[in-house]
Amino acid sequence: GRGTAQNPDTVVQAREACNPFYLACPEKVQKAKDLFAGITGRAYRLVDYIGHPEAERVVVLMGSGAEVAHEAVEWLVGRGEKVGLLKVRLYRPFSTKDLIAAIPPSAKKIAVLDRTKEPGAAGDPMYMDVATAVTEAIMDKTAPFAAMPRVLGGRYGLSSREFTAAMVKGIFDEMAKKDARRRFTVGIKDDVANNSIDYDPEFSTESPDTT
């Protein structure tokens, strides 16, 4: 067979040489989104914030699950809950600057929801990125918050398992607890490792009986 190969004398240089392209990517993606907004009227940021302007509990997620959370957050905010949602619209490269800028300074707890499981890792991918971003912002004194928010990691929707507004409310309810789980899963009853949190499956933002 034929192909290309790099030996140790060049491969590391080649890998590091791509760094400027990744560093430039977030700004270029945002410019493309701004162009899209000018054409369609629909504006998107790399990280969009939805919710109470002084939210104390904030969830972070991306993809279709963010739209489910959006609905739940609007319902909760409408009833006086200080909650919020960060929709991550660009991942790898991950813009820590845009993430930190979008977090309300009032945030006390941040739950990062991953749709994957990294067995044996200290945490799932986006949780690790958000925890790193928050920690470095605190250390560099670039964070909008004076105190370090408690960052939690949750899992949902693996293999397209159902993810509902009821589960989102369950996550916010868990975050409100003084001893909120640092690691959890939602959507199943985990009677093996006992990592699941409770939620009310009857809850619906559309039900007139929901209180």
Secondary structure by P-SEA (a helix, b strand, c coil): cbbbbbccccaaaaaaaaaaaaaaaaaaaaaaaaaaaaacccccccccccccccccbbbbbbcaaaaaaaaaaaaaaaaccccbbbbbcccccccaaaaaaaccccccbbbbbbccccccccccaaaaaaaaaaaaaaaacccccccccbbbbbbcccccccccaaaaaaaaaaaacccccccccccccccccccbbbbcccccccccccc
